[in-house]
Amino acid sequence: MKCQRCLNTDREFFYRGSNGWYCRKCISFGRAMLEEDRQAPAVKPVRSGSEEYVLQYPLTEAQSRVSHQCAEAIDTTSVLLCCVCGAGKTELVVESISKMLKAGKNVCFAIPRRQVVLELENRLRKYFPKAEVIGVYGGHHEKTDADLVICTTHQLFRYYRTFDLLILDEPDAFPFRGNAVLHGIAETACRGRTIYLTATPDDWLKEKEKRGELICLKLNRRPHGHDLPVPVIRTAPTVILLGILLCWLKNRSTPRMIFVPTIRQAHLLHAFLSRFVSCSVCTSKTENRDEVIEEFRQKKNGIIISTTVLERGVTIPGSDVCVFHAEHGVFDEAGLIQMAGRAGRSFQYPDGDVLFLESSRSALVRKCRKEILEANRCVV
Ligand SMILES: [Zn+2]
């Protein structure tokens, strides 16, 4: 027995209802009946000219090389595009998308988080002005068919063997990471090749590479050509860390993002820092999150305290980054690298500043620093 939607083969999850066997593992997406033959839905042909694209900036030499390699590789294999944060990974797959659209193939760009869908939809619409580009996400799925579909990984259940090219952005991010049902659904949505885009591949991707199911292409340089900012680590009791943080915050003309492990700590730190500097707070519980981020974005030297909710996808040009209590168990290596990767992303301020504050010595924090140094050393 095998579920045609999530690829589950564990018999414990199969139940027999009045209409036959169905899979309980992916039941949150509706009943998937086992006997039912799933058919690929009819999709309308890709319109001609949709492959034409314009990029905002020309690719650098290194980006062009990886972009060509990727577009060539997808003829024969899936690809893991492993690029440091801020390397412009979306731009690296534009050539591959164009090539597929030109051949009349169906392309989808899937991302774990909904807020990134909107941003990406706008960006790809500008890159591909003649193509029909749609975003599909929770509460927005009346139309599911277009030349280029941008969706959350959750919405992939609507597609069965539909895409000739599936681009999975940040497959190591929540909730896709380690989620067998979403992995299965992504696999059944695609009938061709997959491009995985990430700065921090997890074990699942590394295993795939070992098994020869994909090839890995690397880009360790940002378009401005500067090294990634290497975190400075300070270890001290919390009281002293607060003092170090205050010194770090004062007399700066750049935006600063402070990451904390929990929502409670975000509010405590906000209450403390507000006595000295003006700052805002952003967590998964913040109702007007988009407004708070926008306000921060508009300021030249704003300060925002955030949980890991902003660790990926949000780019504030020229910002510096501090991780407070970086030793906390909530943070994993990928998260620390992503947070450090928020800094130094602009051409005007490419070097950035990253500070990791810990109240006890953490091996993980040092491993993260080592990974960043390693990426700077192995520039391809
Ligand atoms: Zn299933």
Boltz pocket constraint, residues with backbone or C-beta under 6 A from the ligand:
constraints:
  - pocket:
      binder: B
      contacts: [[A, 3], [A, 4], [A, 5], [A, 6], [A, 7], [A, 8], [A, 23], [A, 24], [A, 25], [A, 26], [A, 27], [A, 32]]
      max_distance: 6.0
